[in-house]
Amino acid sequence: DEIIAGAWSHIVHHEVGAAAVLSSVSTRIVDNPDHIIYPADILAAMRSQDIHEPRTSLLCLENALANGDVVPLDVLREDYKTAKDLNLNVHMDGARLFNAAVSLKTDVKAIAACTDSLMFCLSKGLCAPVGSMLCGSRTFIEKARKNRKLLGGGMRQAGFLAASGRIALHTMTQRLQEDHDNARYLASALAKLPEIKIDLERVKINMVFFSIEKEGFSEEDFSAYLLSHGVKNTGYMQGEMRLVTHHGISRQDLDVVIDLIKAYLN
């Protein structure tokens, strides 16, 4: 079988080719400048009944996207309808699903309704020490639990992790707007620096992507400088660096980061 996924999606870039190794599927990528998959892309990516071609069986979506953008709800609904008309299942990699819902000012259930299965992280933005959730029909989850056991993923004495997960779901989801506001505050300040290139329209959740255009600039030196002052960043990924706001990061902390970057560039 073959799955359809975004060219810059986490499934394609950061899972060690697991889809091919563990599920024995090939991946047909959709490479749009905005990283969003549209109904026309699904139609174009579908394989025919030709004996030489694999069977298209699954559409993989993301929300929020790996680049920090958020897919509008109307696009998700159109994608889902198109996929079901083509007899495809739809899975969503929703690592920051609740951030997407906050950005769209909608209930997370509205996004979930555009999928047959989805996952989201309890750690990314929701403060749990570890863990992700897989959601789907009862039959789907029963099969997933069997496969998890097959892969060595069974876990005993996990109540303390479940307790953290409950706090993540019931408490930490309610404070995500603060992280989004802080990301916008940070991005707006960085945008005022002439050496920094940043697209403020993409700052929709708690991630700020930017690049630095300065003669002699060293990514390694810049990252080491920030780290020496207690600030972590991922370094360049696809031509951009990323800073992420989260619980425990205050406006005062962001002012320190902004001043550090100003000092470095000067």
N, C-alpha and C positions, 0 to 999 in steps of 0.2 A: 504493500500500500504506500501511498504518498500523502504527506500533510502539506498544508499551505501555511506559511508563516512569514512575518516581516523580516526583511534582510538584516535589520539591526536589532531584532528582538533578542531577549535574554535566552530563549530556547536555542536560537541559532548560534549566538556568540559566546555564551558563558556556561554551557552544560556539557562540555567535552564530547560533543557529538553523541550524546546519550540516546537521542531519538533513533539513530541508526543502530547503535550497539544493543540497546535494551529492548527496543520495540521493532527493530528490523524494518524501519520505514525510511524512505527517502524524503527530502524536503524540497518543495518548490517555493522559492522566495519571491516576495513582492517588495520591490525596492522603490519606494516613493520618497521624494525629498522631505515630506513631512512625517514619514514613517507610519502613516495611517493606511490601513487596508480598506478599500472601498468596494462596494458591490461589483463594479466593473472589473476590478482586479481579481475577484473570486471567479467570475465568469471566464476571464482570460486564462486563469491558472488551472482550470478544470481539465483533466485528461479526458481523452476520447475513449471509446470502447476498442480502439485498435489493440491488437494482441501484443504489440511491441511496447505499450505504455502501461505504467503502473495504475492502479485504481486510486483515485482521489477519495479519501474517506474522512478527513478531519481538517477543520479550519482552526488555526491557533491565533487568538487575539491577545492583545495586551491593553491594560488600562490600570494605572497610568503607564505611559510609554517609558522605555528606558532612557529617553532623552529629556524626561521631565514634563513632556506635554501630556495633554489629556484628550481622549477621543470623545467627541460629542455624543450624547445619548441617541440622537436621531440617526447618526452613522452606525452605531452599534445595532440599533433595531433593524436598519436596512440590511446590514451585513448578516444578521441572524436569519432574517426572512429569506434572503438570497441563498444562504447555506442550506436551510431546511428545504427550500424548493428543489435543491440539487441533491437532497438526501445525505447531506454532510452533517456530522456531529460538530459541535462548536465547543472548544475549550478556551478558557481565558487564564493567562498568566497574570494574575492580579496582585502581585507582590505588595503593591501600595494601593490596593483597591479602595480602602477607606479614604485615602488622600484624594483619589479621583472623585469619589462621591462628594466629598466636601467641596472640591473645586467646582463640580457641576451643580452644587446646591440641590442634590437629590438624595434619596434614600439608597443605600447600597443594594437593596433588593431590586431596584430598577435596573441596575447594571447586571446583576446576577440573572435577571429574567432574559437577558440576551445571550445566555450560555446554556450548555447542557452539563458542563462541569467547570469548576474554577478552583484556583488555589489563591491563598493570600498569606502573607507573612504576619506572624504575631510579634516579630522583633523589629521589623523595619518601621520606625515611626511610632509603634505601639508599645515599645519598652519591655516586652517580655525578653528574658535572657536567651531564649531559643524557641524555634518552632514555627511551623506553617500548617495551615489547615487545607484539606482537600474536600471539596463539596460537590455533591451530585445526587443522583437518585440512589435509593437503597441498594438496588442491584449493582450499580456502578461502584458504590463504596464497598460492598461485600467483596467484589472482585479486586478492588484496589488494596484492601487489607490483606487478601491472600497474596497478591503480588509483592506487597511490602514485606511480608514474612519471608517470601522467596528470596528477596534481596538482602535479608538480614536486618531489616528495619524494625523488628519487633522490639518493644520496650516495656519493661516492668517497673514497678515502683515509680510511676510517672506522675503521681498525684500532685507533687510540688510544682511540676511544670504546668499541669492543667490549671492549678490555682493562679499561676502567673498569667496564663492565657485568659482566664476569666477577667482578671483586672484589665488586661490589654483590651478586651472586647467591650467591657461595660464602662470603663473609666477613661482609658487613654484615647479612645476614638472620639471622645467629646471635646478634646483639647487640640485637635489637629489644626484648626484655623489659626491658632497662635503661631504654629510652625510656618504656615503659609505666609502669614503677615511678616514674620521675621525674615523669611527668604526674600520677600519683595523689598523689605527695608535694606537688606544687604545688597541685593542686586541693583537697586536704585543708587546706592552710594558708589558702588563699583563702576556703574555706567558713567559717572561724572569724571572718571579718571581717563585721560586721553589715550593711555597705553592699553586700555582694556576694551575688548570687543565683546559685547553681550547683547542678546536679544531679549528685551524685557517681556515681549509677548509670550515667550516660552516659560516664563516663571509662573507656573500655575499651581505647583504644589510646594514641597519643601526642599527642592533641589535647584541650585544655581550653577549654570554652566557658563563658562567664559574662556576666552583665550587672551594672551598677552602678546602685543605686537610692539616689541622694543628691541633695538639693535643689541646683539650680544646676549639676549635673554637666554638663561639656562633653566630649563624645567627642573632638573635635578637640584640645582642650587636653590631655586625658589621653594621647592617642596621641603628641602632640608632646613631652610631658614624658618619656614612656618612651623615645622615640627619642633625645632629647637625652642620655639615660643609656645608650645603646647597646642598647636593647631594642625589638624590632619586634613590632607586633601588627597585625592586619588591620583594626581598627576594627569598627564594627557591621556585621554581616551577619545579616539575618533576626532582628534584635533582640538579637544576642549578639556579644561579642567573642571572639577565638580566640587562644590561645597554644599553640605547638607545641614539644614537646621533641624533640631529635634528637642525633645524634652530635656530640660536642664540647661539649655542655651538661652541666655537672656539678651536683651537689647544692649546691655553693658558689655557682654561678651562680644557681640557683633561689632561694637564700636572699637574694641581692642583689635579685632581681626582687620577691620577697615584701616585703622591707623598703622598696623603692621605692614599691610600691603602698600599703603602710601609711602611709608618709610623705605621699603625695599625698592620701589620704582624710582624713588628720588635719589 
